Amino acid sequence: MLGTIKEIVKQTIEVEKLTDFTVGKVSSVNPLKIQTASKLILGNNQLVIPDRFTNRFEYMTMVDDTFDDVNDKNKYKERKKYIVYDSLKVGDSVILARAAGGQKYFVIDRVGVL
């Protein structure tokens, strides 16, 4: 009886596909594809990519060399618009979090050399 209950609980947990972390590698960027350690290939519709992993514009504030306090607005010079090239590249290793249910994967961060 106890063995049957344990098996039912185990099967229920497997069906739920609770959030889990895995490592993937970018295999294509256009369209974006990431291959997981278990050889599953994820496409754009399955991935949630943070803005920081895209090429984008960002405004940054210019400060002088003596600047050491972000609250000292007297030393702010000007804000400039910059292009930040930070999109994922083929070969990048990433940390993925699988959403409960297994339909979406969130790219959490890049991984250093594995």
DSSP file (Angstrom, degrees, kcal/mol; ACC not computed):
  #  RESIDUE AA STRUCTURE BP1 BP2  ACC     N-H-->O    O-->H-N    N-H-->O    O-->H-N    TCO  KAPPA ALPHA  PHI   PSI    X-CA   Y-CA   Z-CA
    1    1 A M     >        0   0    0      0, 0.0     4,-2.1     0, 0.0     5,-0.2   0.000 360.0 360.0 360.0 -48.1    0.0    0.0    0.0
    2    2 A L  H  >  +     0   0    0      1,-0.2     4,-2.4     2,-0.2     5,-0.2   0.890 360.0  53.5 -63.1 -39.3    2.8    2.5    1.0
    3    3 A G  H  > S+     0   0    0      1,-0.2     4,-2.0     2,-0.2    -1,-0.2   0.881 107.7  50.7 -61.8 -38.9    4.7    1.6   -2.2
    4    4 A T  H  > S+     0   0    0      2,-0.2     4,-2.3     1,-0.2    -2,-0.2   0.904 110.2  49.2 -65.5 -42.7    1.6    2.4   -4.3
    5    5 A I  H  X S+     0   0    0     -4,-2.1     4,-2.5     2,-0.2    -2,-0.2   0.920 110.4  50.7 -63.5 -44.0    1.1    5.7   -2.6
    6    6 A K  H  X S+     0   0    0     -4,-2.4     4,-2.5     1,-0.2    -1,-0.2   0.902 110.6  49.5 -60.4 -41.4    4.8    6.6   -3.2
    7    7 A E  H  X S+     0   0    0     -4,-2.0     4,-2.5     2,-0.2    -1,-0.2   0.899 110.1  50.1 -66.0 -41.0    4.5    5.7   -6.9
    8    8 A I  H  X S+     0   0    0     -4,-2.3     4,-2.3     2,-0.2    -2,-0.2   0.922 112.1  47.8 -63.2 -44.1    1.3    7.8   -7.3
    9    9 A V  H  X S+     0   0    0     -4,-2.5     4,-2.3     2,-0.2    -2,-0.2   0.918 111.8  50.4 -62.8 -44.0    3.1   10.8   -5.7
   10   10 A K  H  X S+     0   0    0     -4,-2.5     4,-2.2     1,-0.2    -2,-0.2   0.926 112.0  46.7 -60.4 -46.6    6.1   10.3   -7.8
   11   11 A Q  H  X S+     0   0    0     -4,-2.5     4,-2.1     1,-0.2    -1,-0.2   0.878 110.9  53.0 -64.6 -38.2    4.0   10.2  -11.0
   12   12 A T  H  X S+     0   0    0     -4,-2.3     4,-2.0     2,-0.2    -2,-0.2   0.918 109.7  47.8 -63.4 -44.3    2.0   13.3  -10.0
   13   13 A I  H  X>S+     0   0    0     -4,-2.3     4,-1.1     1,-0.2     5,-0.6   0.908 111.3  50.6 -63.7 -42.7    5.2   15.3   -9.4
   14   14 A E  H  <5S+     0   0    0     -4,-2.2     3,-0.3     1,-0.2    -1,-0.2   0.884 110.2  49.8 -63.1 -38.6    6.6   14.2  -12.8
   15   15 A V  H  <5S+     0   0    0     -4,-2.1    -1,-0.2     1,-0.2    -2,-0.2   0.879 106.6  55.6 -67.3 -38.1    3.4   15.2  -14.6
   16   16 A E  H  <5S-     0   0    0     -4,-2.0    85,-0.9    -5,-0.2    -1,-0.2   0.760  90.7-153.1 -67.2 -25.2    3.4   18.6  -12.9
   17   17 A K  T  <5 -     0   0    0     -4,-1.1    84,-2.0    -3,-0.3    85,-0.5   0.962  17.6-151.7  47.0  65.7    6.9   19.4  -14.2
   18   18 A L      < -     0   0    0     -5,-0.6    80,-0.1    82,-0.2    -1,-0.1  -0.124  34.1 -66.7 -61.4 162.9    7.8   21.8  -11.4
   19   19 A T        +     0   0    0     78,-0.1     2,-0.3    81,-0.0    80,-0.2  -0.223  65.0 172.5 -53.9 137.4   10.2   24.6  -12.0
   20   20 A D  E     -A   98   0A   0     78,-1.0    78,-3.5    -3,-0.1     2,-0.4  -0.972  26.3-128.3-146.6 156.0   13.7   23.3  -12.6
   21   21 A F  E     +A   97   0A   0     -2,-0.3     2,-0.3    76,-0.2    76,-0.2  -0.859  31.3 160.1-109.7 145.3   17.1   24.7  -13.7
   22   22 A T  E     -A   96   0A   0     74,-2.4    74,-3.4    -2,-0.4     2,-0.4  -0.935  35.3-112.0-150.3 171.1   19.2   23.5  -16.5
   23   23 A V  E     -A   95   0A   0     -2,-0.3    14,-1.4    72,-0.2     2,-0.3  -0.895  32.9-178.4-110.2 141.6   22.0   24.7  -18.7
   24   24 A G  E     -AB  94  36A   0     70,-2.6    70,-2.7    -2,-0.4     2,-0.4  -0.875  18.9-136.5-132.8 167.6   21.6   25.3  -22.4
   25   25 A K  E     -AB  93  35A   0     10,-2.5    10,-2.8    -2,-0.3     2,-0.4  -0.994  25.3-117.3-129.0 133.1   23.8   26.3  -25.3
   26   26 A V  E     + B   0  34A   0     66,-2.8    65,-2.8    -2,-0.4     8,-0.3  -0.533  34.8 171.9 -69.1 120.5   22.8   28.8  -28.0
   27   27 A S  E     +     0   0A   0      6,-2.5     2,-0.3    -2,-0.4     7,-0.2   0.608  66.9  12.0-105.0 -16.6   22.8   26.9  -31.3
   28   28 A S  E   > - B   0  33A   0      5,-1.5     5,-2.5    61,-0.1    -1,-0.3  -0.976  49.7-166.2-157.5 146.5   21.2   29.6  -33.5
   29   29 A V  E   5S+ B   0  32A   0     -2,-0.3     3,-0.5     3,-0.3    59,-0.1   0.658  76.5  65.9-110.1 -20.7   20.5   33.3  -33.1
   30   30 A N  T   5S+     0   0    0      1,-0.7    -1,-0.2     3,-0.0     2,-0.1  -0.702 124.3  15.1-142.1  87.9   18.2   34.1  -36.0
   31   31 A P  T   5S-     0   0    0      0, 0.0    -1,-0.7     0, 0.0     2,-0.2   0.482 113.5-121.5 -79.6 156.4   15.9   32.4  -35.2
   32   32 A L  E   5 +B   29   0A   0     -3,-0.5    12,-0.5    -2,-0.1     2,-0.4  -0.482  38.3 172.6 -68.8 129.3   17.0   32.0  -31.6
   33   33 A K  E   < -BC  28  43A   0     -5,-2.5    -6,-2.5    -2,-0.2    -5,-1.5  -0.996  12.7-169.4-138.8 135.0   17.4   28.3  -30.6
   34   34 A I  E     -BC  26  42A   0      8,-2.1     8,-3.3    -2,-0.4     2,-0.5  -0.992  11.5-149.2-125.9 129.3   18.9   27.0  -27.4
   35   35 A Q  E     -BC  25  41A   0    -10,-2.8   -10,-2.5    -2,-0.4     6,-0.2  -0.862  16.6-142.2-100.1 127.5   19.7   23.3  -26.9
   36   36 A T  E >   -B   24   0A   0      4,-3.0     3,-2.1    -2,-0.5   -12,-0.2  -0.288  29.8-101.0 -81.2 169.6   19.4   22.0  -23.4
   37   37 A A  T 3  S+     0   0    0    -14,-1.4   -13,-0.1     1,-0.3    -1,-0.1   0.782 125.5  57.2 -60.5 -27.0   21.7   19.5  -21.7
   38   38 A S  T 3  S-     0   0    0      2,-0.1    -1,-0.3     1,-0.0     3,-0.1   0.232 122.6-107.9 -89.8  14.6   19.1   16.8  -22.4
   39   39 A K  S <  S+     0   0    0     -3,-2.1     2,-0.3     1,-0.3    -2,-0.1   0.528  70.6 146.3  73.2   9.2   19.3   17.7  -26.2
   40   40 A L        -     0   0    0      1,-0.0    -4,-3.0    -5,-0.0     2,-0.6  -0.630  42.1-142.1 -74.1 131.8   15.9   19.4  -26.2
   41   41 A I  E     -C   35   0A   0     -2,-0.3     2,-0.4    -6,-0.2    -6,-0.2  -0.879  14.4-159.9-102.3 121.3   15.9   22.3  -28.7
   42   42 A L  E     -C   34   0A   0     -8,-3.3    -8,-2.1    -2,-0.6     2,-0.2  -0.821   6.3-161.6-102.3 136.1   14.0   25.4  -27.6
   43   43 A G  E >>  -C   33   0A   0     -2,-0.4     3,-2.0   -10,-0.2     4,-0.8  -0.496  40.1 -82.3-107.8 180.0   12.8   28.1  -30.0
   44   44 A N  G >4 S+     0   0    0    -12,-0.5     3,-0.9     1,-0.3     5,-0.1   0.840 125.0  56.6 -49.4 -41.9   11.6   31.7  -29.7
   45   45 A N  G 34 S+     0   0    0      1,-0.2    -1,-0.3     3,-0.0    -3,-0.0   0.643 111.0  44.0 -72.1 -12.0    8.1   30.7  -28.7
   46   46 A Q  G <4 S+     0   0    0     -3,-2.0    59,-2.9    58,-0.1     2,-0.4   0.503 102.9  80.5-104.5  -7.4    9.4   28.7  -25.7
   47   47 A L  E <<  -d  105   0A   0     -3,-0.9     2,-0.5    -4,-0.8    59,-0.2  -0.807  56.3-159.6-109.7 141.3   12.0   31.2  -24.5
   48   48 A V  E     -d  106   0A   0     57,-2.4    59,-2.5    -2,-0.4    -3,-0.0  -0.977  19.6-165.0-114.6 115.7   11.6   34.3  -22.4
   49   49 A I        -     0   0    0     -2,-0.5    59,-0.1    57,-0.2    57,-0.0  -0.883  16.0-128.4-107.9 123.7   14.7   36.5  -22.9
   50   50 A P    >   -     0   0    0      0, 0.0     3,-2.0     0, 0.0    58,-0.0  -0.339  25.7-114.7 -64.5 151.7   15.5   39.4  -20.5
   51   51 A D  G >  S+     0   0    0      1,-0.3     3,-1.5     2,-0.1    -2,-0.0   0.805 111.8  70.5 -56.3 -31.4   16.1   42.7  -22.2
   52   52 A R  G 3  S+     0   0    0      1,-0.3    -1,-0.3    35,-0.0     4,-0.1   0.637  91.6  59.7 -67.3 -11.1   19.8   42.6  -21.0
   53   53 A F  G <  S+     0   0    0     -3,-2.0    35,-1.1    54,-0.1     2,-0.3  -0.041  96.4  79.4-103.9  31.0   20.4   39.8  -23.5
   54   54 A T  S <  S-     0   0    0     -3,-1.5     2,-0.5    33,-0.2    32,-0.4  -0.896  89.1-103.7-128.2 160.0   19.4   42.0  -26.5
   55   55 A N        +     0   0    0     -2,-0.3     2,-0.3    30,-0.2    30,-0.2  -0.744  63.2 150.5 -77.7 131.9   21.1   44.7  -28.5
   56   56 A R  E     -F   84   0B   0     28,-2.1    28,-3.5    -2,-0.5     2,-0.4  -0.955  48.2 -99.2-157.2 168.4   19.5   47.9  -27.3
   57   57 A F  E     -F   83   0B   0     -2,-0.3     2,-0.3    26,-0.2    26,-0.2  -0.799  36.6-179.4 -95.0 141.2   19.8   51.6  -26.6
   58   58 A E  E     -F   82   0B   0     24,-2.7    24,-3.2    -2,-0.4     2,-0.5  -0.998  23.1-133.8-139.2 142.9   20.5   52.8  -23.1
   59   59 A Y  E     -F   81   0B   0     -2,-0.3     2,-0.4    22,-0.2    22,-0.2  -0.827  26.8-173.4 -94.0 131.6   20.9   56.3  -21.7
   60   60 A M  E     -F   80   0B   0     20,-2.8    20,-3.0    -2,-0.5     2,-0.5  -0.940  21.3-124.1-126.5 149.1   23.9   56.8  -19.5
   61   61 A T  E     -F   79   0B   0     -2,-0.4     2,-0.3    18,-0.2    18,-0.3  -0.780  20.5-135.4 -95.2 129.8   25.0   59.7  -17.4
   62   62 A M  E     +     0   0B   0     16,-4.1    15,-3.3    -2,-0.5    16,-0.5  -0.656  28.2 178.5 -81.4 136.9   28.4   61.2  -17.9
   63   63 A V  E     -F   76   0B   0     -2,-0.3    13,-0.1    13,-0.2     2,-0.1  -0.919  27.6-107.8-133.4 161.4   30.3   62.1  -14.8
   64   64 A D    >   -     0   0    0     11,-0.7     3,-1.7    -2,-0.3    11,-0.0  -0.358  39.4 -98.3 -85.3 173.0   33.8   63.5  -14.1
   65   65 A D  T 3  S+     0   0    0      1,-0.3    -1,-0.1    -2,-0.1    -2,-0.0   0.700 120.0  58.3 -65.2 -21.4   36.7   61.5  -12.7
   66   66 A T  T 3  S+     0   0    0      9,-0.1    -1,-0.3     2,-0.0     2,-0.3   0.418  77.0 123.2 -89.0   3.4   36.2   62.7   -9.1
   67   67 A F    <   +     0   0    0     -3,-1.7     3,-0.1     1,-0.1    -4,-0.1  -0.476  16.6 144.3 -70.2 126.3   32.6   61.3   -9.1
   68   68 A D        +     0   0    0     -2,-0.3     2,-0.4     1,-0.2    -1,-0.1   0.310  54.1  65.0-142.8   6.2   32.1   58.8   -6.2
   69   69 A D    >   -     0   0    0      3,-0.1     3,-2.0     1,-0.1    -1,-0.2  -0.946  58.4-156.1-138.8 115.1   28.5   59.3   -5.0
   70   70 A V  T 3  S+     0   0    0     -2,-0.4    -1,-0.1     1,-0.3     6,-0.0   0.689  96.8  59.3 -63.7 -16.7   25.5   58.6   -7.2
   71   71 A N  T 3  S+     0   0    0      1,-0.1     2,-1.6    -3,-0.0    -1,-0.3   0.556  79.1  94.1 -87.2  -8.3   23.5   61.1   -5.0
   72   72 A D    X   +     0   0    0     -3,-2.0     3,-1.4     1,-0.2     4,-0.2  -0.613  48.6 172.0 -86.2  82.8   25.8   64.0   -5.8
   73   73 A K  G >   +     0   0    0     -2,-1.6     3,-1.0     1,-0.3    -1,-0.2   0.616  64.0  77.6 -71.3 -12.4   23.9   65.4   -8.8
   74   74 A N  G 3  S+     0   0    0      1,-0.2    -1,-0.3    -3,-0.1    -2,-0.1   0.748  93.7  51.2 -67.2 -22.7   26.1   68.5   -9.0
   75   75 A K  G <  S+     0   0    0     -3,-1.4   -11,-0.7   -11,-0.0     2,-0.3   0.442  81.0 114.8 -95.9  -0.3   28.8   66.4  -10.7
   76   76 A Y  E <   -F   63   0B   0     -3,-1.0   -13,-0.2    -4,-0.2     3,-0.1  -0.531  42.2-175.9 -68.4 132.2   26.4   65.0  -13.4
   77   77 A K  E     -     0   0B   0    -15,-3.3     2,-0.3     1,-0.3    -1,-0.2   0.903  50.4 -45.6 -93.8 -67.6   27.5   66.2  -16.8
   78   78 A E  E     -     0   0B   0    -16,-0.5   -16,-4.1     2,-0.0     2,-0.4  -0.989  46.2-109.8-162.7 160.2   25.0   65.0  -19.3
   79   79 A R  E     -F   61   0B   0     -2,-0.3     2,-0.3   -18,-0.3   -18,-0.2  -0.830  34.2-171.3 -97.9 137.1   23.0   61.9  -20.4
   80   80 A K  E     -F   60   0B   0    -20,-3.0   -20,-2.8    -2,-0.4     2,-0.5  -0.940  23.3-120.8-127.5 151.3   24.0   60.3  -23.7
   81   81 A K  E     -F   59   0B   0     -2,-0.3     2,-0.3   -22,-0.2   -22,-0.2  -0.792  35.1-178.2 -92.3 127.9   22.3   57.5  -25.7
   82   82 A Y  E     -F   58   0B   0    -24,-3.2   -24,-2.7    -2,-0.5     2,-0.5  -0.885  26.9-125.7-123.7 154.4   24.5   54.5  -26.3
   83   83 A I  E     -F   57   0B   0     -2,-0.3     2,-0.6   -26,-0.2   -26,-0.2  -0.886  22.2-157.1 -96.5 129.4   24.0   51.2  -28.1
   84   84 A V  E     -F   56   0B   0    -28,-3.5   -28,-2.1    -2,-0.5     2,-1.0  -0.940   1.5-158.9-109.3 116.4   24.7   48.2  -26.0
   85   85 A Y        +     0   0    0     -2,-0.6   -30,-0.2   -30,-0.2    -2,-0.0  -0.798  43.5 130.1 -95.6  97.2   25.6   45.1  -28.0
   86   86 A D        +     0   0    0     -2,-1.0   -31,-0.2   -32,-0.4    -1,-0.1   0.097  23.9 138.8-138.0  23.2   24.8   42.3  -25.6
   87   87 A S        -     0   0    0      1,-0.1   -33,-0.2    -3,-0.1     2,-0.1  -0.263  62.7 -89.3 -70.5 160.3   22.6   39.8  -27.5
   88   88 A L        -     0   0    0    -35,-1.1     2,-0.3   -59,-0.1    -1,-0.1  -0.391  45.2-154.5 -66.7 146.7   23.1   36.1  -27.2
   89   89 A K    >   -     0   0    0     -3,-0.1     3,-2.5    -2,-0.1   -63,-0.3  -0.886  29.7 -84.7-123.8 154.2   25.6   34.6  -29.6
   90   90 A V  T 3  S+     0   0    0     -2,-0.3   -63,-0.2     1,-0.3     3,-0.1  -0.347 118.4  27.3 -55.8 131.4   26.1   31.1  -31.0
   91   91 A G  T 3  S+     0   0    0    -65,-2.8    -1,-0.3     1,-0.3     2,-0.1   0.185  85.3 137.1  98.2 -16.0   28.0   29.0  -28.5
   92   92 A D    <   -     0   0    0     -3,-2.5   -66,-2.8   -66,-0.1     2,-0.4  -0.419  47.7-140.7 -62.8 135.2   26.9   31.0  -25.4
   93   93 A S  E     -A   25   0A   0     18,-0.5    18,-2.8   -68,-0.2     2,-0.3  -0.847  25.5-173.7 -95.4 136.4   26.1   28.8  -22.5
   94   94 A V  E     -AE  24 110A   0    -70,-2.7   -70,-2.6    -2,-0.4     2,-0.5  -0.921  27.3-121.8-132.0 154.1   23.0   30.0  -20.5
   95   95 A I  E     -AE  23 109A   0     14,-2.9    13,-3.0    -2,-0.3    14,-0.8  -0.845  33.5-163.5 -93.1 129.1   21.2   29.1  -17.3
   96   96 A L  E     -AE  22 107A   0    -74,-3.4   -74,-2.4    -2,-0.5     2,-0.5  -0.907  13.2-157.6-116.1 141.4   17.6   28.2  -18.0
   97   97 A A  E     -AE  21 106A   0      9,-2.2     9,-2.8    -2,-0.4     2,-0.5  -0.979  17.0-142.9-115.2 119.7   14.7   28.0  -15.5
   98   98 A R  E     -AE  20 105A   0    -78,-3.5   -78,-1.0    -2,-0.5     7,-0.2  -0.693  19.2-128.0 -82.6 128.1   11.8   25.9  -16.7
   99   99 A A    >   -     0   0    0      5,-2.9     3,-2.8    -2,-0.5     5,-0.1  -0.362  40.0 -81.5 -69.9 153.5    8.4   27.3  -15.7
  100  100 A A  T 3  S+     0   0    0      1,-0.3     3,-0.3     2,-0.1   -82,-0.2  -0.342 124.0  32.1 -54.6 132.4    6.0   25.0  -14.0
  101  101 A G  T 3  S-     0   0    0    -84,-2.0    -1,-0.3   -85,-0.9   -83,-0.1   0.111 110.7-111.2  98.8 -20.0    4.3   22.9  -16.7
  102  102 A G  S <  S+     0   0    0     -3,-2.8    -1,-0.2   -85,-0.5    -2,-0.1   0.579  86.6 114.1  77.2  10.5    7.4   22.9  -18.9
  103  103 A Q  S    S+     0   0    0     -3,-0.3     2,-0.3     1,-0.1    -2,-0.1   0.800  74.0  38.7 -85.9 -28.5    6.0   25.2  -21.6
  104  104 A K        -     0   0    0     -5,-0.1    -5,-2.9    -4,-0.1     2,-0.4  -0.923  62.0-159.0-124.8 147.3    8.3   28.2  -21.1
  105  105 A Y  E     -dE  47  98A   0    -59,-2.9   -57,-2.4    -2,-0.3     2,-0.5  -0.995  11.8-147.9-124.5 130.3   12.0   28.5  -20.3
  106  106 A F  E     -dE  48  97A   0     -9,-2.8    -9,-2.2    -2,-0.4     2,-0.7  -0.851  13.8-134.3 -98.7 127.2   13.4   31.7  -18.8
  107  107 A V  E     + E   0  96A   0    -59,-2.5   -11,-0.2    -2,-0.5     3,-0.1  -0.735  28.2 177.8 -80.3 115.9   17.0   32.6  -19.7
  108  108 A I  E     -     0   0A   0    -13,-3.0     2,-0.3    -2,-0.7    -1,-0.2   0.903  52.3 -34.4 -88.8 -47.2   18.4   33.6  -16.3
  109  109 A D  E     - E   0  95A   0    -14,-0.8   -14,-2.9   -56,-0.0    -1,-0.3  -0.986  59.6 -90.5-166.5 165.6   22.1   34.4  -17.1
  110  110 A R  E     - E   0  94A   0     -2,-0.3     2,-0.4   -16,-0.2   -16,-0.3  -0.550  39.7-135.7 -80.4 155.8   25.1   33.6  -19.2
  111  111 A V        -     0   0    0    -18,-2.8   -18,-0.5    -2,-0.2     3,-0.2  -0.902  12.0-126.7-112.7 143.2   27.5   31.0  -17.8
  112  112 A G        -     0   0    0     -2,-0.4    -1,-0.1     1,-0.2     2,-0.1   0.136  65.9 -37.3 -66.6-163.7   31.3   31.3  -17.9
  113  113 A V              0   0    0      1,-0.2    -1,-0.2     0, 0.0     0, 0.0  -0.390 360.0 360.0 -63.7 129.3   33.4   28.6  -19.4
  114  114 A L              0   0    0     -3,-0.2    -1,-0.2    -2,-0.1    -2,-0.0   0.421 360.0 360.0 -97.2 360.0   31.9   25.1  -18.7
